[in-house]
Amino acid sequence: EPEGGLRITTGKISINVLQSVNTLTQRMMWPKSAAEVTVDAGELNNGDYAGFSAFLGGYGFVGILKENGKFYVVMCARNVEKITQRERVFDYMPGQIFAKIQIKNPVMRFRIEADFSDLEGKTDFYIKLNKKWKKVGISHKVYYHLDHFCGCRYALFTYSTYETGGSAVFKDFVYDINQRDDIKIS
């Protein structure tokens, strides 16, 4: 195992993060929380994703995708507001990609901020560039349905879309249950 990190290896072919068998989660705290993690995706296979999710049926995530030998930061989400309970539980579609940015170095620090204070959950996704946080993709609403009975959770994950066996290393997870207002987001 890597020093100071956790390696997660892909275990099956999956169409999206909900189908991944290699996912570690921690419940998000109400009314606000934030968490950060560094992901080293250098050992992913083509078609693999590794990242950090606001995990529930209507998930959102920021992560790294390896595609045709190149690495990309992606922000994906699944909107479940207008679908049936059956469609929420049995999801066989990939998430919608809202941002895709090519990167040279497959190591990235990610942050998710969650705000449930107005009883409508909202999550925002960030990457750290030049010591500053940059928002990636959209602000994503998270809806509470019984498909994931314990609510929205932070999740570390990897999954393969073509070939299993790729892996990523996760380091320096920080969980802030009292989301700081002093962080300057650009």
N, CA, C and O of each residue as an XYZ file, in Angstrom:
744
protein
N       0.828     -1.191      0.000
C       0.000      0.000      0.000
C       0.869      1.251      0.000
O       1.978      1.244      0.533
N       0.362      2.321     -0.599
C       1.117      3.563     -0.632
C       1.222      4.176      0.767
O       0.308      4.054      1.583
N       2.334      4.824      1.023
C       2.530      5.438      2.335
C       1.548      6.588      2.516
O       1.484      7.495      1.685
N       0.785      6.548      3.602
C      -0.148      7.621      3.921
C      -1.367      7.692      3.032
O      -2.069      8.703      3.039
N      -1.642      6.649      2.265
C      -2.783      6.687      1.367
C      -3.530      5.371      1.337
O      -3.111      4.389      1.951
N      -4.616      5.360      0.633
C      -5.458      4.180      0.474
C      -5.623      3.906     -1.014
O      -6.093      4.770     -1.754
N      -5.244      2.721     -1.455
C      -5.412      2.343     -2.862
C      -6.755      1.643     -3.021
O      -7.092      0.725     -2.273
N      -7.512      2.098     -4.015
C      -8.776      1.451     -4.374
C      -8.645      0.979     -5.811
O      -8.367      1.773     -6.710
N      -8.848     -0.328     -6.028
C      -8.722     -0.943     -7.347
C     -10.113     -1.232     -7.898
O     -11.010     -1.640     -7.160
N     -10.287     -1.016     -9.207
C     -11.592     -1.271     -9.814
C     -11.891     -2.764     -9.765
O     -10.994     -3.591     -9.924
N     -13.162     -3.101     -9.542
C     -13.519     -4.494     -9.336
C     -14.479     -5.080    -10.342
O     -14.595     -6.302    -10.437
N     -15.173     -4.247    -11.098
C     -16.096     -4.751    -12.112
C     -16.359     -3.636    -13.108
O     -16.034     -2.475    -12.857
N     -16.942     -3.992    -14.230
C     -17.327     -2.996    -15.215
C     -18.610     -2.323    -14.731
O     -19.573     -2.999    -14.368
N     -18.620     -0.996    -14.725
C     -19.760     -0.225    -14.226
C     -20.088      0.886    -15.210
O     -19.204      1.415    -15.883
N     -21.347      1.228    -15.285
C     -21.771      2.315    -16.158
C     -21.703      3.660    -15.433
O     -21.602      4.706    -16.075
N     -21.757      3.637    -14.090
C     -21.718      4.879    -13.325
C     -21.256      4.588    -11.894
O     -21.025      3.435    -11.529
N     -21.127      5.625    -11.106
C     -20.596      5.487     -9.754
C     -21.513      4.659     -8.844
O     -21.034      4.044     -7.891
N     -22.804      4.634     -9.118
C     -23.722      3.849     -8.284
C     -23.464      2.351     -8.405
O     -23.745      1.597     -7.473
N     -22.938      1.921     -9.534
C     -22.669      0.502     -9.742
C     -21.292      0.074     -9.241
O     -20.988     -1.119     -9.201
N     -20.469      1.030     -8.862
C     -19.125      0.702     -8.400
C     -19.184     -0.131     -7.121
O     -19.972      0.157     -6.220
N     -18.344     -1.165     -7.049
C     -18.286     -1.975     -5.830
C     -17.189     -1.490     -4.893
O     -17.069     -1.977     -3.769
N     -16.392     -0.536     -5.352
C     -15.263     -0.057     -4.553
C     -15.497      1.401     -4.173
O     -14.901      2.310     -4.750
N     -16.368      1.607     -3.201
C     -16.758      2.944     -2.780
C     -16.747      3.001     -1.263
O     -17.367      2.168     -0.600
N     -16.044      3.983     -0.713
C     -16.022      4.212      0.735
C     -16.770      5.493      1.029
O     -16.533      6.511      0.379
N     -17.678      5.460      2.005
C     -18.527      6.625      2.244
C     -18.487      7.090      3.697
O     -18.153      6.338      4.613
N     -18.842      8.360      3.865
C     -18.996      8.995      5.180
C     -20.179      9.946      5.078
O     -20.223     10.792      4.186
N     -21.129      9.811      5.982
C     -22.325     10.647      5.931
C     -21.990     12.130      6.048
O     -21.125     12.531      6.827
N     -22.696     12.935      5.256
C     -22.557     14.393      5.335
C     -23.339     14.898      6.539
O     -24.387     14.353      6.887
N     -22.824     15.932      7.165
C     -23.473     16.505      8.344
C     -24.352     17.688      7.956
O     -24.019     18.465      7.061
N     -25.477     17.805      8.647
C     -26.396     18.918      8.480
C     -25.984     20.008      9.450
O     -25.513     19.637     10.526
N     -26.100     21.292      9.210
C     -26.669     21.918      8.013
C     -25.649     22.147      6.892
O     -26.030     22.286      5.730
N     -24.351     22.188      7.233
C     -23.316     22.391      6.220
C     -22.110     21.542      6.567
O     -21.820     21.292      7.737
N     -21.421     21.110      5.543
C     -20.134     20.457      5.752
C     -19.341     20.554      4.465
O     -19.869     20.899      3.408
N     -18.074     20.244      4.581
C     -17.190     20.225      3.420
C     -16.149     19.147      3.666
O     -15.850     18.805      4.810
N     -15.604     18.619      2.589
C     -14.539     17.630      2.711
C     -13.613     17.763      1.513
O     -13.996     18.241      0.445
N     -12.366     17.317      1.735
C     -11.340     17.395      0.704
C     -10.568     16.086      0.674
O     -10.483     15.373      1.675
N     -10.009     15.783     -0.488
C      -9.155     14.604     -0.631
C      -8.246     14.803     -1.847
O      -8.612     15.480     -2.808
N      -7.075     14.210     -1.785
C      -6.172     14.191     -2.926
C      -6.268     12.828     -3.592
O      -6.218     11.799     -2.919
N      -6.407     12.821     -4.914
C      -6.522     11.588     -5.685
C      -5.349     11.508     -6.653
O      -5.102     12.425     -7.436
N      -4.628     10.379     -6.580
C      -3.568     10.077     -7.544
C      -4.115      9.001     -8.472
O      -4.246      7.841     -8.082
N      -4.431      9.392     -9.693
C      -5.081      8.494    -10.650
C      -4.107      7.960    -11.688
O      -4.534      7.521    -12.756
N      -2.824      7.985    -11.406
C      -1.804      7.588    -12.366
C      -1.879      6.146    -12.821
O      -1.333      5.810    -13.872
N      -2.544      5.276    -12.058
C      -2.611      3.859    -12.423
C      -3.997      3.425    -12.902
O      -4.344      2.246    -12.834
N      -4.784      4.388    -13.386
C      -6.076      4.034    -13.975
C      -5.868      3.433    -15.351
O      -4.876      3.720    -16.022
N      -6.809      2.595    -15.769
C      -6.867      2.097    -17.145
C      -7.741      3.043    -17.960
O      -8.500      3.834    -17.401
N      -7.630      2.958    -19.291
C      -8.527      3.747    -20.138
C      -9.974      3.401    -19.796
O     -10.330      2.233    -19.643
N     -10.800      4.441    -19.680
C     -12.209      4.255    -19.336
C     -12.480      4.235    -17.841
O     -13.633      4.096    -17.431
N     -11.446      4.369    -17.015
C     -11.617      4.363    -15.554
C     -11.877      5.764    -15.016
O     -11.385      6.762    -15.543
N     -12.660      5.800    -13.957
C     -12.906      7.016    -13.198
C     -12.413      6.799    -11.770
O     -12.524      5.697    -11.234
N     -11.867      7.849    -11.156
C     -11.536      7.844     -9.728
C     -11.872      9.224     -9.208
O     -11.553     10.226     -9.847
N     -12.515      9.285     -8.049
C     -12.854     10.617     -7.577
C     -13.571     10.666     -6.262
O     -13.464      9.777     -5.417
N     -14.315     11.756     -6.123
C     -14.923     12.174     -4.869
C     -16.362     12.562     -5.167
O     -16.614     13.415     -6.019
N     -17.309     11.939     -4.469
C     -18.719     12.091     -4.812
C     -19.562     12.580     -3.647
O     -19.275     12.306     -2.482
N     -20.619     13.317     -3.999
C     -21.777     13.515     -3.131
C     -22.682     12.354     -3.539
O     -23.350     12.405     -4.572
N     -22.694     11.314     -2.717
C     -23.179     10.004     -3.129
C     -24.584      9.732     -2.620
O     -24.824      9.673     -1.414
N     -25.502      9.570     -3.553
C     -26.872      9.116     -3.343
C     -27.440      8.892     -4.731
O     -26.720      9.046     -5.718
N     -28.709      8.534     -4.834
C     -29.276      8.248     -6.144
C     -29.067      9.375     -7.141
O     -28.763      9.119     -8.306
N     -29.223     10.594     -6.710
C     -28.990     11.773     -7.547
C     -27.598     12.322     -7.311
O     -27.435     13.497     -6.981
N     -26.597     11.477     -7.477
C     -25.211     11.807     -7.154
C     -24.654     12.956     -7.995
O     -25.189     13.317     -9.044
N     -23.572     13.502     -7.493
C     -22.705     14.401     -8.250
C     -21.291     14.019     -7.875
O     -21.052     13.570     -6.753
N     -20.346     14.185     -8.788
C     -18.963     13.917     -8.400
C     -17.983     14.732     -9.217
O     -18.284     15.202    -10.314
N     -16.804     14.882     -8.647
C     -15.659     15.444     -9.340
C     -14.575     14.380     -9.272
O     -14.348     13.774     -8.225
N     -13.908     14.159    -10.397
C     -12.919     13.095    -10.411
C     -12.021     13.175    -11.624
O     -12.019     14.154    -12.370
N     -11.259     12.113    -11.796
C     -10.344     12.014    -12.925
C     -10.779     10.845    -13.802
O     -11.036      9.746    -13.311
N     -10.855     11.095    -15.084
C     -11.177     10.100    -16.102
C      -9.935      9.902    -16.959
O      -9.310     10.871    -17.389
N      -9.575      8.636    -17.207
C      -8.515      8.343    -18.173
C      -9.183      7.894    -19.461
O      -9.969      6.947    -19.475
N      -8.858      8.589    -20.538
C      -9.503      8.317    -21.819
C      -8.461      8.445    -22.934
O      -7.831      9.492    -23.077
N      -8.280      7.386    -23.718
C      -7.301      7.379    -24.809
C      -5.907      7.805    -24.340
O      -5.205      8.538    -25.037
N      -5.519      7.337    -23.151
C      -4.193      7.618    -22.616
C      -4.027      8.995    -22.008
O      -2.940      9.327    -21.536
N      -5.069      9.805    -22.004
C      -5.010     11.158    -21.442
C      -5.897     11.227    -20.196
O      -6.843     10.455    -20.037
N      -5.557     12.182    -19.314
C      -6.315     12.357    -18.074
C      -7.143     13.637    -18.144
O      -6.712     14.654    -18.688
N      -8.353     13.552    -17.573
C      -9.276     14.684    -17.550
C      -9.883     14.804    -16.157
O     -10.210     13.798    -15.527
N     -10.034     16.041    -15.676
C     -10.886     16.290    -14.515
C     -12.296     16.388    -15.061
O     -12.542     17.106    -16.031
N     -13.222     15.672    -14.446
C     -14.621     15.719    -14.873
C     -15.516     16.001    -13.675
O     -15.226     15.592    -12.551
N     -16.601     16.703    -13.938
C     -17.662     16.861    -12.955
C     -18.898     16.256    -13.598
O     -19.335     16.699    -14.661
N     -19.466     15.228    -12.943
C     -20.643     14.519    -13.463
C     -21.752     14.585    -12.425
O     -21.491     14.745    -11.232
N     -22.985     14.462    -12.883
C     -24.117     14.442    -11.957
C     -25.283     13.693    -12.593
O     -25.345     13.489    -13.805
N     -26.190     13.300    -11.730
C     -27.429     12.627    -12.138
C     -28.585     13.339    -11.466
O     -28.655     13.391    -10.238
N     -29.493     13.886    -12.259
C     -30.654     14.588    -11.730
C     -31.812     13.603    -11.634
O     -32.222     13.023    -12.640
N     -32.333     13.414    -10.441
C     -33.436     12.461    -10.251
C     -34.762     13.146     -9.957
O     -35.730     12.486     -9.580
N     -34.813     14.441    -10.123
C     -36.029     15.189     -9.777
C     -37.251     14.714    -10.561
O     -38.350     14.660    -10.009
N     -37.078     14.368    -11.841
C     -38.227     14.061    -12.694
C     -38.259     12.617    -13.178
O     -38.773     12.345    -14.263
N     -37.719     11.687    -12.395
C     -37.773     10.290    -12.812
C     -38.507      9.462    -11.767
O     -38.699      9.902    -10.634
N     -38.906      8.281    -12.151
C     -39.699      7.427    -11.271
C     -38.822      6.760    -10.214
O     -37.596      6.753    -10.319
N     -39.469      6.202     -9.198
C     -38.745      5.465     -8.159
C     -37.966      4.297     -8.773
O     -36.821      4.054     -8.393
N     -38.572      3.579     -9.708
C     -37.880      2.456    -10.352
C     -36.628      2.931    -11.089
O     -35.581      2.288    -11.011
N     -36.732      4.052    -11.803
C     -35.566      4.592    -12.509
C     -34.491      5.050    -11.530
O     -33.302      4.976    -11.841
N     -34.896      5.526    -10.346
C     -33.917      5.943     -9.331
C     -33.132      4.750     -8.819
O     -31.916      4.837     -8.647
N     -33.806      3.646     -8.575
C     -33.161      2.471     -8.004
C     -32.345      1.726     -9.053
O     -31.213      1.326     -8.784
N     -32.904      1.535    -10.243
C     -32.245      0.769    -11.292
C     -31.678      1.737    -12.337
O     -32.339      2.060    -13.324
N     -30.462      2.183    -12.104
C     -29.845      3.175    -12.965
C     -28.838      2.512    -13.892
O     -27.834      1.961    -13.438
N     -29.105      2.565    -15.179
C     -28.218      1.962    -16.164
C     -27.720      2.983    -17.177
O     -27.452      2.646    -18.330
N     -27.600      4.228    -16.742
C     -27.120      5.287    -17.622
C     -25.914      5.969    -16.972
O     -25.853      6.089    -15.748
N     -24.955      6.417    -17.790
C     -23.845      7.173    -17.220
C     -24.333      8.537    -16.743
O     -25.349      9.043    -17.219
N     -23.606      9.123    -15.803
C     -23.940     10.470    -15.353
C     -23.681     11.482    -16.457
O     -22.888     11.240    -17.367
N     -24.358     12.612    -16.364
C     -24.145     13.683    -17.330
C     -22.869     14.433    -16.977
O     -22.673     14.813    -15.822
N     -22.000     14.650    -17.961
C     -20.752     15.372    -17.734
C     -21.005     16.862    -17.909
O     -21.435     17.303    -18.975
N     -20.736     17.643    -16.854
C     -20.924     19.091    -16.883
C     -19.608     19.845    -17.049
O     -19.617     21.033    -17.373
N     -18.492     19.182    -16.836
C     -17.179     19.798    -17.054
C     -16.195     18.685    -17.390
O     -16.253     17.596    -16.819
N     -15.288     18.974    -18.326
C     -14.244     18.019    -18.708
C     -13.022     18.831    -19.107
O     -13.030     19.525    -20.124
N     -11.964     18.738    -18.291
C     -10.773     19.551    -18.457
C      -9.562     18.636    -18.533
O      -9.302     17.873    -17.602
N      -8.813     18.703    -19.639
C      -7.622     17.864    -19.754
C      -6.551     18.362    -18.789
O      -6.345     19.566    -18.636
N      -5.863     17.401    -18.133
C      -4.778     17.721    -17.208
C      -3.554     16.892    -17.583
O      -3.682     15.805    -18.148
N      -2.383     17.403    -17.269
C      -1.139     16.673    -17.543
C      -0.789     15.745    -16.387
O      -0.360     14.613    -16.605
N      -0.972     16.221    -15.163
C      -0.615     15.468    -13.957
C      -1.870     14.812    -13.388
O      -2.817     15.517    -13.042
N      -1.905     13.483    -13.281
C      -3.115     12.806    -12.802
C      -3.269     12.810    -11.280
O      -3.890     11.907    -10.720
N      -2.711     13.816    -10.609
C      -2.881     13.975     -9.157
C      -3.611     15.288     -8.932
O      -3.177     16.337     -9.409
N      -4.726     15.229     -8.201
C      -5.542     16.426     -8.019
C      -6.166     16.429     -6.629
O      -6.539     15.382     -6.099
N      -6.275     17.618     -6.048
C      -6.968     17.814     -4.766
C      -8.383     18.263     -5.087
O      -8.588     19.208     -5.849
N      -9.368     17.572     -4.494
C     -10.776     17.861     -4.721
C     -11.442     18.326     -3.424
O     -10.993     17.994     -2.327
N     -12.509     19.094     -3.569
C     -13.305     19.561     -2.426
C     -14.776     19.521     -2.826
O     -15.149     19.871     -3.945
N     -15.595     19.085     -1.878
C     -17.046     19.161     -2.039
C     -17.586     19.958     -0.863
O     -17.226     19.712      0.288
N     -18.458     20.918     -1.168
C     -19.162     21.669     -0.132
C     -20.638     21.332     -0.232
O     -21.224     21.348     -1.315
N     -21.232     21.026      0.920
C     -22.649     20.657      0.973
C     -23.382     21.625      1.895
O     -22.912     21.936      2.989
N     -24.531     22.091      1.439
C     -25.347     23.014      2.221
C     -26.782     22.510      2.216
O     -27.452     22.508      1.184
N     -27.241     22.082      3.386
C     -28.609     21.578      3.549
C     -29.443     22.525      4.409
O     -30.548     22.167      4.817
N     -28.939     23.718      4.688
C     -29.562     24.609      5.668
C     -30.949     25.077      5.261
O     -31.767     25.362      6.137
N     -31.250     25.170      3.968
C     -32.589     25.608      3.552
C     -33.492     24.421      3.225
O     -34.527     24.589      2.580
N     -33.108     23.232      3.663
C     -33.826     21.978      3.446
C     -33.876     21.562      1.983
O     -34.577     20.612      1.636
N     -33.146     22.255      1.123
C     -32.926     21.822     -0.252
C     -31.438     21.632     -0.394
O     -30.697     22.610     -0.484
N     -30.988     20.408     -0.416
C     -29.557     20.161     -0.443
C     -28.903     20.643     -1.724
O     -29.440     20.471     -2.818
N     -27.720     21.258     -1.568
C     -26.953     21.742     -2.705
C     -25.501     21.382     -2.476
O     -24.976     21.543     -1.374
N     -24.853     20.890     -3.527
C     -23.430     20.564     -3.447
C     -22.674     21.303     -4.544
O     -23.175     21.502     -5.651
N     -21.446     21.703     -4.198
C     -20.544     22.345     -5.145
C     -19.229     21.582     -5.139
O     -18.827     21.025     -4.117
N     -18.563     21.560     -6.286
C     -17.380     20.738     -6.503
C     -16.222     21.622     -6.939
O     -16.386     22.526     -7.758
N     -15.032     21.344     -6.371
C     -13.871     22.200     -6.604
C     -12.623     21.371     -6.854
O     -12.515     20.226     -6.415
N     -11.670     21.984     -7.578
C     -10.319     21.460     -7.708
C      -9.364     22.536     -7.208
O      -9.666     23.728     -7.273
N      -8.215     22.105     -6.711
C      -7.213     23.054     -6.231
C      -6.167     23.259     -7.317
O      -5.485     22.320     -7.726
N      -6.052     24.499     -7.776
C      -5.079     24.885     -8.792
C      -4.286     26.075     -8.282
O      -4.870     27.081     -7.880
N      -2.971     25.976     -8.292
C      -2.111     27.075     -7.844
C      -2.510     27.593     -6.463
O      -2.559     28.801     -6.229
N      -2.792     26.666     -5.561
C      -3.130     26.958     -4.164
C      -4.468     27.683     -3.988
O      -4.736     28.231     -2.919
N      -5.311     27.689     -5.035
C      -6.633     28.304     -4.949
C      -7.678     27.289     -5.396
O      -7.416     26.455     -6.263
N      -8.866     27.369     -4.798
C      -9.964     26.488     -5.181
C     -10.694     27.068     -6.380
O     -11.000     28.260     -6.412
N     -10.970     26.226     -7.360
C     -11.703     26.619     -8.559
C     -12.929     25.722     -8.678
O     -12.815     24.496     -8.680
N     -14.105     26.345     -8.777
C     -15.336     25.578     -8.928
C     -15.346     24.891    -10.289
O     -14.932     25.465    -11.296
N     -15.830     23.639    -10.295
C     -15.897     22.840    -11.520
C     -17.344     22.409    -11.723
O     -17.977     21.892    -10.802
N     -17.867     22.623    -12.928
C     -19.216     22.158    -13.237
C     -20.292     23.020    -12.611
O     -20.142     24.234    -12.472
N     -21.376     22.368    -12.239
C     -22.576     23.059    -11.757
C     -22.718     22.919    -10.247
O     -22.076     22.073     -9.625
N     -23.578     23.771     -9.663
C     -24.078     23.515     -8.315
C     -25.159     22.459     -8.495
O     -26.075     22.626     -9.300
N     -25.045     21.371     -7.741
C     -25.932     20.228     -7.964
C     -26.864     20.042     -6.777
O     -26.416     19.925     -5.636
N     -28.169     20.015     -7.055
C     -29.151     19.742     -6.009
C     -29.150     18.252     -5.701
O     -29.081     17.421     -6.606
N     -29.227     17.924     -4.426
C     -29.328     16.527     -4.019
C     -30.699     16.324     -3.392
O     -31.085     17.040     -2.468
N     -31.423     15.345     -3.900
C     -32.787     15.067     -3.471
C     -32.807     13.819     -2.615
O     -32.135     12.837     -2.931
N     -33.564     13.847     -1.541
C     -33.644     12.703     -0.644
C     -34.813     11.817     -1.023
O     -35.975     12.215     -0.944
N     -34.480     10.617     -1.432
C     -35.450      9.577     -1.745
C     -34.978      8.321     -1.032
O     -33.878      8.303     -0.481
N     -35.777      7.288     -1.034
C     -35.426      6.083     -0.292
C     -34.472      5.157     -1.047
O     -34.175      4.065     -0.562
N     -33.988      5.562     -2.214
C     -33.046      4.715     -2.942
C     -31.725      4.578     -2.187
O     -31.079      3.533     -2.269
N     -31.319      5.595     -1.468
C     -30.144      5.541     -0.589
C     -30.628      6.011      0.777
O     -30.667      7.209      1.056
N     -30.989      5.075      1.606
C     -31.749      5.373      2.812
C     -30.999      6.208      3.837
O     -31.642      6.836      4.678
N     -29.682      6.246      3.811
C     -28.977      7.009      4.856
C     -28.548      8.382      4.385
O     -27.641      8.975      4.969
N     -29.173      8.897      3.353
C     -28.920     10.270      2.942
C     -27.654     10.432      2.133
O     -27.025      9.457      1.723
N     -27.298     11.671      1.915
C     -26.142     12.005      1.094
C     -24.855     11.751      1.872
O     -24.747     12.085      3.052
N     -23.881     11.152      1.184
C     -22.598     10.823      1.819
C     -21.450     11.268      0.923
O     -21.567     11.289     -0.302
N     -20.346     11.622      1.555
C     -19.106     11.809      0.800
C     -18.623     10.415      0.421
O     -18.734      9.483      1.217
N     -18.089     10.268     -0.785
C     -17.646      8.946     -1.223
C     -16.352      9.047     -2.017
O     -16.197      9.903     -2.887
N     -15.432      8.150     -1.694
C     -14.223      7.936     -2.483
C     -14.507      6.724     -3.351
O     -15.027      5.724     -2.855
N     -14.176      6.787     -4.648
C     -14.553      5.687     -5.530
C     -13.577      5.531     -6.688
O     -12.847      6.457     -7.042
N     -13.586      4.350     -7.259
C     -13.027      4.067     -8.579
C     -14.005      3.148     -9.293
O     -14.663      2.320     -8.663
N     -14.098      3.295    -10.594
C     -14.838      2.302    -11.374
C     -14.323      2.260    -12.803
O     -13.790      3.238    -13.326
N     -14.499      1.099    -13.417
C     -14.061      0.841    -14.790
C     -15.265      0.793    -15.707
O     -16.328      0.291    -15.341
N     -15.079      1.327    -16.913
C     -16.127      1.202    -17.920
C     -15.741      0.230    -19.029
O     -16.598     -0.159    -19.823
N     -14.449     -0.180    -19.107
C     -13.992     -1.102    -20.152
C     -13.267     -2.326    -19.607
O     -13.566     -3.451    -20.009
N     -12.318     -2.122    -18.697
C     -11.442     -3.198    -18.230
C     -11.133     -2.990    -16.748
O     -10.754     -1.889    -16.350
N     -11.288     -4.018    -15.934
C     -11.013     -3.895    -14.501
C      -9.511     -3.943    -14.224
O      -8.712     -4.301    -15.090
N      -9.149     -3.575    -13.000
C      -7.766     -3.686    -12.565
C      -7.031     -2.376    -12.387
O      -5.950     -2.358    -11.799
N      -7.586     -1.277    -12.877
C      -6.967      0.028    -12.650
C      -7.134      0.429    -11.189
O      -8.000     -0.098    -10.490
N      -6.305      1.359    -10.731
C      -6.416      1.768     -9.330
C      -6.069      3.238     -9.168
O      -5.467      3.855    -10.047
N      -6.463      3.783     -8.026
C      -6.148      5.154     -7.644
C      -5.799      5.156     -6.167
O      -6.234      4.290     -5.408
N      -5.009      6.139     -5.775
C      -4.617      6.304     -4.380
C      -5.257      7.580     -3.848
O      -5.192      8.635     -4.479
N      -5.878      7.463     -2.672
C      -6.551      8.586     -2.011
C      -5.750      8.953     -0.766
O      -5.394      8.085      0.031
N      -5.466     10.265     -0.604
C      -4.649     10.725      0.520
C      -5.241     11.982      1.138
O      -5.987     12.728      0.505
N      -4.879     12.184      2.397
C      -5.139     13.451      3.105
C      -6.610     13.852      3.093
O      -6.937     14.994      2.769
N      -7.498     12.925      3.444
C      -8.923     13.238      3.551
C      -9.133     14.162      4.747
O      -8.672     13.878      5.852
N      -9.829     15.264      4.516
C     -10.152     16.229      5.575
C     -11.654     16.453      5.549
O     -12.231     16.737      4.500
N     -12.287     16.322      6.721
C     -13.736     16.490      6.831
C     -14.009     17.654      7.762
O     -13.606     17.638      8.926
N     -14.693     18.661      7.250
C     -14.999     19.870      8.012
C     -16.505     19.920      8.242
O     -17.267     20.226      7.325
N     -16.935     19.619      9.468
C     -18.377     19.612      9.743
C     -18.927     21.004      9.986
O     -20.143     21.196      9.980
N     -18.061     21.971     10.200
C     -18.485     23.363     10.336
C     -17.864     24.124      9.174
O     -16.834     24.780      9.327
N     -18.499     24.033      8.016
C     -17.923     24.582      6.790
C     -17.411     25.983      7.038
O     -18.134     26.855      7.519
N     -16.172     26.177      6.706
C     -15.513     27.457      6.972
C     -15.980     28.509      5.988
O     -16.114     28.252      4.791
N     -16.225     29.694      6.513
C     -16.575     30.821      5.663
C     -15.344     31.611      5.252
O     -15.443     32.529      4.438
N     -14.166     31.263      5.812
C     -12.952     32.016      5.534
C     -12.224     31.550      4.279
O     -11.235     32.163      3.878
N     -12.700     30.467      3.649
C     -12.038     29.970      2.437
C     -12.489     30.837      1.262
O     -13.683     31.044      1.043
N     -11.532     31.324      0.534
C     -11.816     32.168     -0.630
C     -11.850     31.302     -1.879
O     -10.834     30.726     -2.268
N     -13.000     31.210     -2.499
C     -13.172     30.408     -3.713
C     -13.141     31.363     -4.898
O     -13.852     32.367     -4.915
N     -12.313     31.043     -5.887
C     -12.249     31.915     -7.080
C     -12.975     31.275     -8.244
O     -13.031     31.853     -9.330
